[in-house]
Amino acid sequence: MHILTRTTTTDMEVTSIRLERDLKNRLKELAGNQGYQALVRDILWNYVQQKSGDYKTQFSRSDIRASIPATAQKKSIAYFQGN
């Protein structure tokens, strides 16, 4: 499994990729302070890990929970008094 460690940019290879302006803007929004290029690298590493079979989930089945909204209903007092 590839551990996502931060590599200095001097150790990276420059690659050009063309993205739709809307996609680039959405990536920037999602990335926040991380920067969209780092987010794109994380996304690509996750994809490579999943496709190569190296991906391991970071949670167990017991971590998965569901919440179901419930509404309590109360019969009126008049109903119990026979009115």
mmCIF file as gemmi writes it, N, C-alpha and C atoms, coordinates in Angstrom:
data_model
loop_
_atom_site.group_PDB
_atom_site.id
_atom_site.type_symbol
_atom_site.label_atom_id
_atom_site.label_alt_id
_atom_site.label_comp_id
_atom_site.label_asym_id
_atom_site.label_entity_id
_atom_site.label_seq_id
_atom_site.pdbx_PDB_ins_code
_atom_site.Cartn_x
_atom_site.Cartn_y
_atom_site.Cartn_z
_atom_site.occupancy
_atom_site.B_iso_or_equiv
_atom_site.pdbx_formal_charge
_atom_site.auth_seq_id
_atom_site.auth_asym_id
_atom_site.pdbx_PDB_model_num
ATOM 1 N N . MET Axp A 1 ? 0.842 -1.173 0 1 0 ? 1 A 1
ATOM 2 C CA . MET Axp A 1 ? 0 0 0 1 0 ? 1 A 1
ATOM 3 C C . MET Axp A 1 ? 0.886 1.234 0 1 0 ? 1 A 1
ATOM 4 N N . HIS Axp A 2 ? 0.577 2.186 -0.832 1 0 ? 2 A 1
ATOM 5 C CA . HIS Axp A 2 ? 1.335 3.434 -0.895 1 0 ? 2 A 1
ATOM 6 C C . HIS Axp A 2 ? 0.869 4.35 0.226 1 0 ? 2 A 1
ATOM 7 N N . ILE Axp A 3 ? 1.767 4.774 1.071 1 0 ? 3 A 1
ATOM 8 C CA . ILE Axp A 3 ? 1.452 5.738 2.117 1 0 ? 3 A 1
ATOM 9 C C . ILE Axp A 3 ? 1.573 7.122 1.506 1 0 ? 3 A 1
ATOM 10 N N . LEU Axp A 4 ? 0.558 7.943 1.707 1 0 ? 4 A 1
ATOM 11 C CA . LEU Axp A 4 ? 0.572 9.274 1.128 1 0 ? 4 A 1
ATOM 12 C C . LEU Axp A 4 ? 1.472 10.189 1.945 1 0 ? 4 A 1
ATOM 13 N N . THR Axp A 5 ? 2.722 10.187 1.574 1 0 ? 5 A 1
ATOM 14 C CA . THR Axp A 5 ? 3.68 11.082 2.215 1 0 ? 5 A 1
ATOM 15 C C . THR Axp A 5 ? 3.881 12.279 1.306 1 0 ? 5 A 1
ATOM 16 N N . ARG Axp A 6 ? 4.219 13.372 1.892 1 0 ? 6 A 1
ATOM 17 C CA . ARG Axp A 6 ? 4.449 14.58 1.104 1 0 ? 6 A 1
ATOM 18 C C . ARG Axp A 6 ? 5.862 14.572 0.55 1 0 ? 6 A 1
ATOM 19 N N . THR Axp A 7 ? 5.966 14.604 -0.751 1 0 ? 7 A 1
ATOM 20 C CA . THR Axp A 7 ? 7.247 14.669 -1.445 1 0 ? 7 A 1
ATOM 21 C C . THR Axp A 7 ? 7.5 16.13 -1.793 1 0 ? 7 A 1
ATOM 22 N N . THR Axp A 8 ? 8.737 16.541 -1.681 1 0 ? 8 A 1
ATOM 23 C CA . THR Axp A 8 ? 9.036 17.914 -2.071 1 0 ? 8 A 1
ATOM 24 C C . THR Axp A 8 ? 8.814 18.072 -3.567 1 0 ? 8 A 1
ATOM 25 N N . THR Axp A 9 ? 8.421 19.263 -3.952 1 0 ? 9 A 1
ATOM 26 C CA . THR Axp A 9 ? 8.13 19.485 -5.374 1 0 ? 9 A 1
ATOM 27 C C . THR Axp A 9 ? 9.374 19.333 -6.242 1 0 ? 9 A 1
ATOM 28 N N . THR Axp A 10 ? 10.549 19.508 -5.658 1 0 ? 10 A 1
ATOM 29 C CA . THR Axp A 10 ? 11.775 19.325 -6.458 1 0 ? 10 A 1
ATOM 30 C C . THR Axp A 10 ? 11.992 17.859 -6.808 1 0 ? 10 A 1
ATOM 31 N N . ASP Axp A 11 ? 11.38 16.943 -6.055 1 0 ? 11 A 1
ATOM 32 C CA . ASP Axp A 11 ? 11.499 15.51 -6.339 1 0 ? 11 A 1
ATOM 33 C C . ASP Axp A 11 ? 10.372 14.993 -7.237 1 0 ? 11 A 1
ATOM 34 N N . MET Axp A 12 ? 9.498 15.897 -7.675 1 0 ? 12 A 1
ATOM 35 C CA . MET Axp A 12 ? 8.374 15.506 -8.523 1 0 ? 12 A 1
ATOM 36 C C . MET Axp A 12 ? 8.674 15.818 -9.974 1 0 ? 12 A 1
ATOM 37 N N . GLU Axp A 13 ? 8.006 15.106 -10.842 1 0 ? 13 A 1
ATOM 38 C CA . GLU Axp A 13 ? 8.138 15.325 -12.272 1 0 ? 13 A 1
ATOM 39 C C . GLU Axp A 13 ? 7.007 16.242 -12.727 1 0 ? 13 A 1
ATOM 40 N N . VAL Axp A 14 ? 7.326 17.238 -13.499 1 0 ? 14 A 1
ATOM 41 C CA . VAL Axp A 14 ? 6.326 18.176 -13.996 1 0 ? 14 A 1
ATOM 42 C C . VAL Axp A 14 ? 5.485 17.499 -15.061 1 0 ? 14 A 1
ATOM 43 N N . THR Axp A 15 ? 4.176 17.593 -14.907 1 0 ? 15 A 1
ATOM 44 C CA . THR Axp A 15 ? 3.237 17.014 -15.86 1 0 ? 15 A 1
ATOM 45 C C . THR Axp A 15 ? 2.159 18.046 -16.148 1 0 ? 15 A 1
ATOM 46 N N . SER Axp A 16 ? 1.793 18.164 -17.383 1 0 ? 16 A 1
ATOM 47 C CA . SER Axp A 16 ? 0.737 19.094 -17.76 1 0 ? 16 A 1
ATOM 48 C C . SER Axp A 16 ? -0.552 18.316 -17.985 1 0 ? 16 A 1
ATOM 49 N N . ILE Axp A 17 ? -1.63 18.835 -17.44 1 0 ? 17 A 1
ATOM 50 C CA . ILE Axp A 17 ? -2.941 18.22 -17.647 1 0 ? 17 A 1
ATOM 51 C C . ILE Axp A 17 ? -3.945 19.329 -17.887 1 0 ? 17 A 1
ATOM 52 N N . ARG Axp A 18 ? -4.818 19.117 -18.824 1 0 ? 18 A 1
ATOM 53 C CA . ARG Axp A 18 ? -5.828 20.124 -19.126 1 0 ? 18 A 1
ATOM 54 C C . ARG Axp A 18 ? -7.119 19.738 -18.41 1 0 ? 18 A 1
ATOM 55 N N . LEU Axp A 19 ? -7.647 20.693 -17.662 1 0 ? 19 A 1
ATOM 56 C CA . LEU Axp A 19 ? -8.89 20.484 -16.916 1 0 ? 19 A 1
ATOM 57 C C . LEU Axp A 19 ? -9.899 21.548 -17.322 1 0 ? 19 A 1
ATOM 58 N N . GLU Axp A 20 ? -11.169 21.173 -17.314 1 0 ? 20 A 1
ATOM 59 C CA . GLU Axp A 20 ? -12.207 22.167 -17.525 1 0 ? 20 A 1
ATOM 60 C C . GLU Axp A 20 ? -12.115 23.193 -16.406 1 0 ? 20 A 1
ATOM 61 N N . ARG Axp A 21 ? -12.395 24.445 -16.723 1 0 ? 21 A 1
ATOM 62 C CA . ARG Axp A 21 ? -12.295 25.513 -15.73 1 0 ? 21 A 1
ATOM 63 C C . ARG Axp A 21 ? -13.192 25.22 -14.528 1 0 ? 21 A 1
ATOM 64 N N . ASP Axp A 22 ? -14.42 24.736 -14.771 1 0 ? 22 A 1
ATOM 65 C CA . ASP Axp A 22 ? -15.336 24.426 -13.67 1 0 ? 22 A 1
ATOM 66 C C . ASP Axp A 22 ? -14.773 23.336 -12.758 1 0 ? 22 A 1
ATOM 67 N N . LEU Axp A 23 ? -14.149 22.309 -13.365 1 0 ? 23 A 1
ATOM 68 C CA . LEU Axp A 23 ? -13.551 21.239 -12.573 1 0 ? 23 A 1
ATOM 69 C C . LEU Axp A 23 ? -12.411 21.778 -11.715 1 0 ? 23 A 1
ATOM 70 N N . LYS Axp A 24 ? -11.569 22.579 -12.303 1 0 ? 24 A 1
ATOM 71 C CA . LYS Axp A 24 ? -10.441 23.148 -11.561 1 0 ? 24 A 1
ATOM 72 C C . LYS Axp A 24 ? -10.945 24.016 -10.406 1 0 ? 24 A 1
ATOM 73 N N . ASN Axp A 25 ? -11.967 24.818 -10.653 1 0 ? 25 A 1
ATOM 74 C CA . ASN Axp A 25 ? -12.527 25.647 -9.593 1 0 ? 25 A 1
ATOM 75 C C . ASN Axp A 25 ? -13.139 24.818 -8.472 1 0 ? 25 A 1
ATOM 76 N N . ARG Axp A 26 ? -13.829 23.735 -8.831 1 0 ? 26 A 1
ATOM 77 C CA . ARG Axp A 26 ? -14.415 22.851 -7.804 1 0 ? 26 A 1
ATOM 78 C C . ARG Axp A 26 ? -13.32 22.176 -6.987 1 0 ? 26 A 1
ATOM 79 N N . LEU Axp A 27 ? -12.252 21.736 -7.655 1 0 ? 27 A 1
ATOM 80 C CA . LEU Axp A 27 ? -11.127 21.129 -6.938 1 0 ? 27 A 1
ATOM 81 C C . LEU Axp A 27 ? -10.504 22.122 -5.964 1 0 ? 27 A 1
ATOM 82 N N . LYS Axp A 28 ? -10.362 23.363 -6.405 1 0 ? 28 A 1
ATOM 83 C CA . LYS Axp A 28 ? -9.81 24.397 -5.53 1 0 ? 28 A 1
ATOM 84 C C . LYS Axp A 28 ? -10.694 24.606 -4.311 1 0 ? 28 A 1
ATOM 85 N N . GLU Axp A 29 ? -12.01 24.617 -4.522 1 0 ? 29 A 1
ATOM 86 C CA . GLU Axp A 29 ? -12.953 24.771 -3.408 1 0 ? 29 A 1
ATOM 87 C C . GLU Axp A 29 ? -12.826 23.62 -2.419 1 0 ? 29 A 1
ATOM 88 N N . LEU Axp A 30 ? -12.763 22.412 -2.94 1 0 ? 30 A 1
ATOM 89 C CA . LEU Axp A 30 ? -12.682 21.229 -2.094 1 0 ? 30 A 1
ATOM 90 C C . LEU Axp A 30 ? -11.35 21.133 -1.356 1 0 ? 30 A 1
ATOM 91 N N . ALA Axp A 31 ? -10.295 21.584 -2 1 0 ? 31 A 1
ATOM 92 C CA . ALA Axp A 31 ? -8.955 21.444 -1.442 1 0 ? 31 A 1
ATOM 93 C C . ALA Axp A 31 ? -8.699 22.403 -0.284 1 0 ? 31 A 1
ATOM 94 N N . GLY Axp A 32 ? -9.306 23.573 -0.342 1 0 ? 32 A 1
ATOM 95 C CA . GLY Axp A 32 ? -9.074 24.556 0.712 1 0 ? 32 A 1
ATOM 96 C C . GLY Axp A 32 ? -7.602 24.911 0.806 1 0 ? 32 A 1
ATOM 97 N N . ASN Axp A 33 ? -7.06 24.865 2.022 1 0 ? 33 A 1
ATOM 98 C CA . ASN Axp A 33 ? -5.654 25.23 2.253 1 0 ? 33 A 1
ATOM 99 C C . ASN Axp A 33 ? -4.668 24.193 1.721 1 0 ? 33 A 1
ATOM 100 N N . GLN Axp A 34 ? -5.154 22.981 1.433 1 0 ? 34 A 1
ATOM 101 C CA . GLN Axp A 34 ? -4.278 21.915 0.949 1 0 ? 34 A 1
ATOM 102 C C . GLN Axp A 34 ? -3.727 22.243 -0.441 1 0 ? 34 A 1
ATOM 103 N N . GLY Axp A 35 ? -4.508 22.934 -1.236 1 0 ? 35 A 1
ATOM 104 C CA . GLY Axp A 35 ? -4.115 23.21 -2.611 1 0 ? 35 A 1
ATOM 105 C C . GLY Axp A 35 ? -4.67 22.139 -3.533 1 0 ? 35 A 1
ATOM 106 N N . TYR Axp A 36 ? -5.173 22.554 -4.681 1 0 ? 36 A 1
ATOM 107 C CA . TYR Axp A 36 ? -5.852 21.589 -5.544 1 0 ? 36 A 1
ATOM 108 C C . TYR Axp A 36 ? -4.894 20.591 -6.188 1 0 ? 36 A 1
ATOM 109 N N . GLN Axp A 37 ? -3.638 20.965 -6.419 1 0 ? 37 A 1
ATOM 110 C CA . GLN Axp A 37 ? -2.71 20.014 -7.022 1 0 ? 37 A 1
ATOM 111 C C . GLN Axp A 37 ? -2.412 18.857 -6.069 1 0 ? 37 A 1
ATOM 112 N N . ALA Axp A 38 ? -2.284 19.151 -4.776 1 0 ? 38 A 1
ATOM 113 C CA . ALA Axp A 38 ? -2.087 18.088 -3.782 1 0 ? 38 A 1
ATOM 114 C C . ALA Axp A 38 ? -3.329 17.208 -3.708 1 0 ? 38 A 1
ATOM 115 N N . LEU Axp A 39 ? -4.514 17.809 -3.809 1 0 ? 39 A 1
ATOM 116 C CA . LEU Axp A 39 ? -5.75 17.031 -3.813 1 0 ? 39 A 1
ATOM 117 C C . LEU Axp A 39 ? -5.809 16.106 -5.024 1 0 ? 39 A 1
ATOM 118 N N . VAL Axp A 40 ? -5.435 16.618 -6.184 1 0 ? 40 A 1
ATOM 119 C CA . VAL Axp A 40 ? -5.422 15.793 -7.405 1 0 ? 40 A 1
ATOM 120 C C . VAL Axp A 40 ? -4.462 14.621 -7.234 1 0 ? 40 A 1
ATOM 121 N N . ARG Axp A 41 ? -3.281 14.853 -6.648 1 0 ? 41 A 1
ATOM 122 C CA . ARG Axp A 41 ? -2.328 13.754 -6.401 1 0 ? 41 A 1
ATOM 123 C C . ARG Axp A 41 ? -2.945 12.712 -5.46 1 0 ? 41 A 1
ATOM 124 N N . ASP Axp A 42 ? -3.608 13.166 -4.384 1 0 ? 42 A 1
ATOM 125 C CA . ASP Axp A 42 ? -4.251 12.229 -3.456 1 0 ? 42 A 1
ATOM 126 C C . ASP Axp A 42 ? -5.326 11.409 -4.161 1 0 ? 42 A 1
ATOM 127 N N . ILE Axp A 43 ? -6.119 12.075 -4.984 1 0 ? 43 A 1
ATOM 128 C CA . ILE Axp A 43 ? -7.175 11.378 -5.733 1 0 ? 43 A 1
ATOM 129 C C . ILE Axp A 43 ? -6.565 10.335 -6.661 1 0 ? 43 A 1
ATOM 130 N N . LEU Axp A 44 ? -5.515 10.71 -7.365 1 0 ? 44 A 1
ATOM 131 C CA . LEU Axp A 44 ? -4.868 9.77 -8.294 1 0 ? 44 A 1
ATOM 132 C C . LEU Axp A 44 ? -4.24 8.598 -7.557 1 0 ? 44 A 1
ATOM 133 N N . TRP Axp A 45 ? -3.574 8.849 -6.405 1 0 ? 45 A 1
ATOM 134 C CA . TRP Axp A 45 ? -3.002 7.747 -5.627 1 0 ? 45 A 1
ATOM 135 C C . TRP Axp A 45 ? -4.091 6.804 -5.126 1 0 ? 45 A 1
ATOM 136 N N . ASN Axp A 46 ? -5.205 7.355 -4.649 1 0 ? 46 A 1
ATOM 137 C CA . ASN Axp A 46 ? -6.311 6.507 -4.201 1 0 ? 46 A 1
ATOM 138 C C . ASN Axp A 46 ? -6.827 5.639 -5.337 1 0 ? 46 A 1
ATOM 139 N N . TYR Axp A 47 ? -6.944 6.215 -6.527 1 0 ? 47 A 1
ATOM 140 C CA . TYR Axp A 47 ? -7.398 5.463 -7.697 1 0 ? 47 A 1
ATOM 141 C C . TYR Axp A 47 ? -6.429 4.329 -8.03 1 0 ? 47 A 1
ATOM 142 N N . VAL Axp A 48 ? -5.147 4.645 -8.042 1 0 ? 48 A 1
ATOM 143 C CA . VAL Axp A 48 ? -4.129 3.631 -8.354 1 0 ? 48 A 1
ATOM 144 C C . VAL Axp A 48 ? -4.168 2.507 -7.316 1 0 ? 48 A 1
ATOM 145 N N . GLN Axp A 49 ? -4.296 2.85 -6.042 1 0 ? 49 A 1
ATOM 146 C CA . GLN Axp A 49 ? -4.352 1.829 -4.991 1 0 ? 49 A 1
ATOM 147 C C . GLN Axp A 49 ? -5.571 0.94 -5.153 1 0 ? 49 A 1
ATOM 148 N N . GLN Axp A 50 ? -6.723 1.538 -5.454 1 0 ? 50 A 1
ATOM 149 C CA . GLN Axp A 50 ? -7.938 0.74 -5.622 1 0 ? 50 A 1
ATOM 150 C C . GLN Axp A 50 ? -7.83 -0.189 -6.821 1 0 ? 50 A 1
ATOM 151 N N . LYS Axp A 51 ? -7.334 0.309 -7.93 1 0 ? 51 A 1
ATOM 152 C CA . LYS Axp A 51 ? -7.233 -0.502 -9.148 1 0 ? 51 A 1
ATOM 153 C C . LYS Axp A 51 ? -6.167 -1.593 -9.032 1 0 ? 51 A 1
ATOM 154 N N . SER Axp A 52 ? -5.133 -1.342 -8.242 1 0 ? 52 A 1
ATOM 155 C CA . SER Axp A 52 ? -4.056 -2.327 -8.117 1 0 ? 52 A 1
ATOM 156 C C . SER Axp A 52 ? -4.32 -3.338 -7.009 1 0 ? 52 A 1
ATOM 157 N N . GLY Axp A 53 ? -5.371 -3.125 -6.23 1 0 ? 53 A 1
ATOM 158 C CA . GLY Axp A 53 ? -5.678 -4.038 -5.13 1 0 ? 53 A 1
ATOM 159 C C . GLY Axp A 53 ? -4.914 -3.722 -3.855 1 0 ? 53 A 1
ATOM 160 N N . ASP Axp A 54 ? -4.158 -2.641 -3.843 1 0 ? 54 A 1
ATOM 161 C CA . ASP Axp A 54 ? -3.393 -2.257 -2.659 1 0 ? 54 A 1
ATOM 162 C C . ASP Axp A 54 ? -4.21 -1.448 -1.654 1 0 ? 54 A 1
ATOM 163 N N . TYR Axp A 55 ? -5.412 -1.046 -2.052 1 0 ? 55 A 1
ATOM 164 C CA . TYR Axp A 55 ? -6.205 -0.162 -1.197 1 0 ? 55 A 1
ATOM 165 C C . TYR Axp A 55 ? -6.77 -0.926 -0.01 1 0 ? 55 A 1
ATOM 166 N N . LYS Axp A 56 ? -6.579 -0.397 1.161 1 0 ? 56 A 1
ATOM 167 C CA . LYS Axp A 56 ? -7.136 -0.971 2.394 1 0 ? 56 A 1
ATOM 168 C C . LYS Axp A 56 ? -7.96 0.114 3.063 1 0 ? 56 A 1
ATOM 169 N N . THR Axp A 57 ? -9.18 -0.234 3.412 1 0 ? 57 A 1
ATOM 170 C CA . THR Axp A 57 ? -10.022 0.761 4.062 1 0 ? 57 A 1
ATOM 171 C C . THR Axp A 57 ? -9.443 1.124 5.418 1 0 ? 57 A 1
ATOM 172 N N . GLN Axp A 58 ? -9.698 2.334 5.833 1 0 ? 58 A 1
ATOM 173 C CA . GLN Axp A 58 ? -9.188 2.835 7.107 1 0 ? 58 A 1
ATOM 174 C C . GLN Axp A 58 ? -10.218 2.687 8.223 1 0 ? 58 A 1
ATOM 175 N N . PHE Axp A 59 ? -11.267 1.906 7.995 1 0 ? 59 A 1
ATOM 176 C CA . PHE Axp A 59 ? -12.298 1.723 9.011 1 0 ? 59 A 1
ATOM 177 C C . PHE Axp A 59 ? -12.774 0.275 8.981 1 0 ? 59 A 1
ATOM 178 N N . SER Axp A 60 ? -13.462 -0.133 10.042 1 0 ? 60 A 1
ATOM 179 C CA . SER Axp A 60 ? -13.981 -1.494 10.118 1 0 ? 60 A 1
ATOM 180 C C . SER Axp A 60 ? -15.506 -1.457 10.031 1 0 ? 60 A 1
ATOM 181 N N . ARG Axp A 61 ? -16.113 -2.609 9.931 1 0 ? 61 A 1
ATOM 182 C CA . ARG Axp A 61 ? -17.571 -2.689 9.844 1 0 ? 61 A 1
ATOM 183 C C . ARG Axp A 61 ? -18.236 -2.05 11.069 1 0 ? 61 A 1
ATOM 184 N N . SER Axp A 62 ? -17.603 -2.186 12.234 1 0 ? 62 A 1
ATOM 185 C CA . SER Axp A 62 ? -18.196 -1.622 13.452 1 0 ? 62 A 1
ATOM 186 C C . SER Axp A 62 ? -18.183 -0.096 13.441 1 0 ? 62 A 1
ATOM 187 N N . ASP Axp A 63 ? -17.392 0.511 12.56 1 0 ? 63 A 1
ATOM 188 C CA . ASP Axp A 63 ? -17.356 1.97 12.445 1 0 ? 63 A 1
ATOM 189 C C . ASP Axp A 63 ? -18.556 2.518 11.659 1 0 ? 63 A 1
ATOM 190 N N . ILE Axp A 64 ? -19.244 1.641 10.933 1 0 ? 64 A 1
ATOM 191 C CA . ILE Axp A 64 ? -20.343 2.072 10.079 1 0 ? 64 A 1
ATOM 192 C C . ILE Axp A 64 ? -21.636 2.036 10.889 1 0 ? 64 A 1
ATOM 193 N N . ARG Axp A 65 ? -22.288 3.172 10.933 1 0 ? 65 A 1
ATOM 194 C CA . ARG Axp A 65 ? -23.542 3.287 11.674 1 0 ? 65 A 1
ATOM 195 C C . ARG Axp A 65 ? -24.558 4.014 10.8 1 0 ? 65 A 1
ATOM 196 N N . ALA Axp A 66 ? -25.814 3.735 11.065 1 0 ? 66 A 1
ATOM 197 C CA . ALA Axp A 66 ? -26.884 4.435 10.352 1 0 ? 66 A 1
ATOM 198 C C . ALA Axp A 66 ? -27.759 5.142 11.372 1 0 ? 66 A 1
ATOM 199 N N . SER Axp A 67 ? -28.22 6.306 11.017 1 0 ? 67 A 1
ATOM 200 C CA . SER Axp A 67 ? -29.154 7.053 11.852 1 0 ? 67 A 1
ATOM 201 C C . SER Axp A 67 ? -30.484 7.119 11.13 1 0 ? 67 A 1
ATOM 202 N N . ILE Axp A 68 ? -31.518 6.758 11.837 1 0 ? 68 A 1
ATOM 203 C CA . ILE Axp A 68 ? -32.854 6.785 11.26 1 0 ? 68 A 1
ATOM 204 C C . ILE Axp A 68 ? -33.695 7.722 12.114 1 0 ? 68 A 1
ATOM 205 N N . PRO Axp A 69 ? -34.207 8.777 11.524 1 0 ? 69 A 1
ATOM 206 C CA . PRO Axp A 69 ? -35.022 9.7 12.315 1 0 ? 69 A 1
ATOM 207 C C . PRO Axp A 69 ? -36.314 9.023 12.759 1 0 ? 69 A 1
ATOM 208 N N . ALA Axp A 70 ? -36.708 9.266 13.977 1 0 ? 70 A 1
ATOM 209 C CA . ALA Axp A 70 ? -37.931 8.682 14.522 1 0 ? 70 A 1
ATOM 210 C C . ALA Axp A 70 ? -38.763 9.795 15.155 1 0 ? 70 A 1
ATOM 211 N N . THR Axp A 71 ? -40.07 9.649 15.051 1 0 ? 71 A 1
ATOM 212 C CA . THR Axp A 71 ? -40.982 10.616 15.652 1 0 ? 71 A 1
ATOM 213 C C . THR Axp A 71 ? -41.876 9.865 16.62 1 0 ? 71 A 1
ATOM 214 N N . ALA Axp A 72 ? -41.836 10.283 17.859 1 0 ? 72 A 1
ATOM 215 C CA . ALA Axp A 72 ? -42.7 9.66 18.856 1 0 ? 72 A 1
ATOM 216 C C . ALA Axp A 72 ? -44.098 10.222 18.693 1 0 ? 72 A 1
ATOM 217 N N . GLN Axp A 73 ? -45.09 9.357 18.831 1 0 ? 73 A 1
ATOM 218 C CA . GLN Axp A 73 ? -46.473 9.795 18.742 1 0 ? 73 A 1
ATOM 219 C C . GLN Axp A 73 ? -47.163 9.466 20.044 1 0 ? 73 A 1
ATOM 220 N N . LYS Axp A 74 ? -47.964 10.388 20.516 1 0 ? 74 A 1
ATOM 221 C CA . LYS Axp A 74 ? -48.653 10.233 21.79 1 0 ? 74 A 1
ATOM 222 C C . LYS Axp A 74 ? -50.146 10.367 21.537 1 0 ? 74 A 1
ATOM 223 N N . LYS Axp A 75 ? -50.894 9.408 22.026 1 0 ? 75 A 1
ATOM 224 C CA . LYS Axp A 75 ? -52.347 9.473 21.889 1 0 ? 75 A 1
ATOM 225 C C . LYS Axp A 75 ? -52.856 10.566 22.818 1 0 ? 75 A 1
ATOM 226 N N . SER Axp A 76 ? -53.901 11.245 22.417 1 0 ? 76 A 1
ATOM 227 C CA . SER Axp A 76 ? -54.442 12.298 23.255 1 0 ? 76 A 1
ATOM 228 C C . SER Axp A 76 ? -55.159 11.703 24.452 1 0 ? 76 A 1
ATOM 229 N N . ILE Axp A 77 ? -55.246 12.451 25.531 1 0 ? 77 A 1
ATOM 230 C CA . ILE Axp A 77 ? -55.914 11.997 26.761 1 0 ? 77 A 1
ATOM 231 C C . ILE Axp A 77 ? -57.377 11.739 26.498 1 0 ? 77 A 1
ATOM 232 N N . ALA Axp A 78 ? -58.005 12.531 25.637 1 0 ? 78 A 1
ATOM 233 C CA . ALA Axp A 78 ? -59.421 12.365 25.319 1 0 ? 78 A 1
ATOM 234 C C . ALA Axp A 78 ? -59.679 10.986 24.746 1 0 ? 78 A 1
ATOM 235 N N . TYR Axp A 79 ? -58.734 10.441 23.992 1 0 ? 79 A 1
ATOM 236 C CA . TYR Axp A 79 ? -58.889 9.118 23.403 1 0 ? 79 A 1
ATOM 237 C C . TYR Axp A 79 ? -58.976 8.061 24.499 1 0 ? 79 A 1
ATOM 238 N N . PHE Axp A 80 ? -58.164 8.171 25.541 1 0 ? 80 A 1
ATOM 239 C CA . PHE Axp A 80 ? -58.164 7.191 26.623 1 0 ? 80 A 1
ATOM 240 C C . PHE Axp A 80 ? -59.359 7.349 27.543 1 0 ? 80 A 1
ATOM 241 N N . GLN Axp A 81 ? -59.953 8.524 27.569 1 0 ? 81 A 1
ATOM 242 C CA . GLN Axp A 81 ? -61.118 8.744 28.435 1 0 ? 81 A 1
ATOM 243 C C . GLN Axp A 81 ? -62.431 8.394 27.715 1 0 ? 81 A 1
ATOM 244 N N . GLY Axp A 82 ? -62.296 7.952 26.485 1 0 ? 82 A 1
ATOM 245 C CA . GLY Axp A 82 ? -63.471 7.523 25.747 1 0 ? 82 A 1
ATOM 246 C C . GLY Axp A 82 ? -64.203 8.675 25.091 1 0 ? 82 A 1
ATOM 247 N N . ASN Axp A 83 ? -63.631 9.835 25.013 1 0 ? 83 A 1
ATOM 248 C CA . ASN Axp A 83 ? -64.288 10.988 24.362 1 0 ? 83 A 1
ATOM 249 C C . ASN Axp A 83 ? -64.022 11.018 22.908 1 0 ? 83 A 1
